[in-house]
Amino acid sequence: MTVRKDKQTGLWLIDISGGVNPVTGKCRRHIKRGIKTRREAITLEPQLRIQKFGDSSKIKGITIDLLYTLTQEEDKNNHRRDTYLHTQEVYYRKHFEGYFENAKIDKLTPKDMEIFRQTLIKKNLEASTINRLMAQLSKLFNTAVKQGFRPDNPCLALRKLPESPQPIHYWTLDEFNTFMSLFEVEEYPYQLFFKVAFSTGMRKGELLALTWEDVDFSRQTINVNKTLVRLPDGQMSFHPPKTKSGYRSITIHKSLTQELQAWRYK
């Protein structure tokens, strides 16, 4: 049996073989010990078979959880950012895991994907959010195709929902000065925060990630090299910019430099 109880520890183990190694000519075998429950071992067995031997021929009853696990493993091997992996997990647990828990992955059709998308629409999610979720679901089915679990990706038959671009409203100088006049004396740190935001055009996450080491008073610059990210589950995390252009040095005017310096050494 590939899954059995370890007589020495009382825990469960997985013992799988992958035929003969085509390079060395030796038999391939992998044993995974220390698994707490039989159910956990049964769930883990197909994942190990694919990871260790690339063999999906003996796997029956493909689950959405297996597709997610394999996709996450591939993303990690491709060095995807932690924030990306975490966001994908939050979306998976919230939207996909329960809905497709008992689904027969190899039998799902484009119509089934459309029905699922309708459930997202009924949740009053933005079209852009639904499109991102469907893109993630499509990625899971790409894994299914790659592993030979099914011949096609049922999500590809669906077109993206039309997204309405949100207009960006900029403050005029008069509007900004009016806003500045509303702060009380004890609220000065917040007032200074918005002065930096208005003067530099930095994103909120970039502003919240700033430290005094990022401000060069002699050169009158602010160095942007990280951002504070709020993950879908509410956690906060510091991360480097997504692109090379995110790393930059912003020149600030003399009066703002002096104001920051005065606050820094107050």
N, C-alpha and C positions, 0 to 999 in steps of 0.2 A: 504494500500500500504506500502511496506517496505521502499520505498524511497519517501519522500514528502517534501514539503516546510514548514518550521517552520513559522507559522503565527505571532509569537511574534518577531522574529528577521529578517525575510525575507530571511534567509539562508536555506540550505537544511539539512535534518536529515535522519538517517537510523533507522528504528524501526523493529527489527527482533525478532522472537520467536524461541525457540529450544525445544518445547514440554515440557515434565515433567522431572525434575531432578530425576534420578533413585535413588539418595541417600536421598534427602530431601523430595521428593514427591511434590515439589512446581513447578509451571510453570516457565520456564526460559525465560527471556526477556532481551534484551539489546538495548539501544538507544544511538546513536552517533549523537551529534548535532554540529552545527557550521561549516558545510561543504559549501564551497563557490559556487560550481556549481552542477547541477544535474548529469552531466557526471562524475564528481569526485565521487559523492555519489554512482552512479551505479557501478563504477569500484571498490569502496571500499567494497560494500555490500557482495560479496562472500568471500572476505578475512576475514571480521568480522565474518561471519557465521561459517567459519572453525575454526578461532581462539577461539571464545567464546563457540561454541557448538560442534565442531568437526564434523559438518554436511555438507557434500558435495552433498547430494542427490538432493537438490533443485537448484543446480547451473547449469546453462546452458551457452553454449558458452565460454568454458574455453580458456583463453588467455595465451600467453607466459609470459606476464607481471604478471599475477596471480601466475604462477609457480615460477617466479623469486622472487616475494615478499614473498611467503610462504617458499621458500628455504632460503632466507636471514634471515627470522624470526627464522627459526630452527637453522641456524648457530649462530645467536646472543644468542639464548638460550643455545647453546653448548659452549659459550664463545670463539668463534673463534677470532683470532687476528684482530685488526682494519685494518692492512695492507692487510690481506687476504680478508676481506669484501670489502675494497675499490677496490682492484684489480679485484674481481669478478664483481663489479658494472661497472667498466670501460670496461671490456671485454664484459659484457652484452650489455651495451649501444652502443658499437662500432660494435659488430658483430652479435648479436642475435635479438635485439629489432626490428630493421627495417625489417630484412629479414623475421622473423616469425610473424610480426604484424598482418596479416590477416589470419594466418594459422589455420586450424582446428586441434587442438592438438590431438584429439582422432582418427584422420584419417591418421596421418603421418606414413610413412613406413620406413624401413631400406634404401630403394632406395632413399627416400627423404633426408635422412641423408647423404648418399653418395654424392648426388648432391650438398648439402650445403657444404660438405667438399671440393668438387672440386672448389667452389667459393673461399675458403680460400687458396687453392693451387695456384689459378690464381693470388692471391695477392702477391705471392712470399714470403709467410711466411715460417719460418723454420719449419721443420717437428715436432720438439719438441714443438713449439708454437701451431701448429695445434692440436697436441695430447692433450695439456692442454686445449685448447678451446673445443675440443670434449668431454673431461672428464667433463668439466663444464656443457655442454649441456646435457650429460648423467645424471648428477646430477639433473637437472631440470626435466627430464623425470622420474627419480626415485621418485621425489615428486609427479608427476602425477599418478604413479602407487600406491604409498602409500595412496593417497587421493581417489583412486578409479575412477580417471578420464579416465583411460585406463588400459587394462590388462597387457601390457608389455612395455618394454623400447626399442624403435627402434634403439637406439645407440649401444646396446650390440652386434648386429650382425656384427659390423664393427671392424676389427682388427686395431691396432695402426699402424701408418706409421713408417717404419724403420727409425731410427735416426742414423746419423753418428757421433760417438763421436769425439769431437774436441781435437786434441793433445795439451798437455800443454807444452809450451816451457819455460824452466828455464834459467835465466841468469847465466853465469859463473861469477866468481869473476872479471876476466879481463874485461868482458863486462860491469859489473856494475861500475868498476872504470873508464872506458872510459866514461860512461854516466855521472858520477859525475863530470868529468873534463869539461863538456860542460856548467855548470852553471856559470852565472855571479855573482859577489859579491852581488848585490842587490836581487838576486834570492835565497839567502841562506835559507829562510824559506821553500821553495819548495824542495831544496836539502836535508834539514833535514827531511822533510816528507818522501822522498824516502829512506833515510838511515834507518829510523824506519821500513818502509815497508820491505826492504830487510833483515834487521836483525831479524825481528820477524815473518815474514810470515803472518801477519795480513791481513784480507780482507780490501778492500777499504772502505766499509761502517763502519767497526770497527775503522779504522784509522781516518776517518772524524768525528767520534763521540767522540773521545778522548778529555778529559779535563785534566788540570794539576792535578786535584784531583785524577786522575786515575794512576798517576805516583808516585811510592814510591821510592824516591831517596836513602833512607837509605838501603832498601832491594834490590835495583836495579831490580825492577819489574814494569811491566805495567799490570794493572788490566783491563780485558775486561769484560764489563757488559752492553753494549748497542751497537747499530748500527744505522747508518744513512741510511734510505731507500728511494730510488727514486721510487715513485709510477708510474704506467703506464701513468698517465696524467701529469707527470712532477713534481708533488708536492714532497717536501722532508719532512721526518718525522723521529723522533727518536723512536726506539723501543728496547725492551730487546731482547737478543738472542733467536732464535727459539727453541733451545734445551738446556738442562742442561750443556752439554759439551761445549756450546758456552761461558759459564762463565768460565774464566780461568785466571791464573796469569802467565805472560811470563817473564822469566829472561832475562835481557839485559846486555851486557858486560859493563865494567867499563868506557871505553872511550865514548860510546854512552850516558851513564848515565851522565857523566860530561858535555858532549856537550848539552844535554837537560837541565841540571841544569843551565848552563851558559846562555842559551837562555831564560830560565824561569825568571831569575833574572836580565836580561839585563836592 
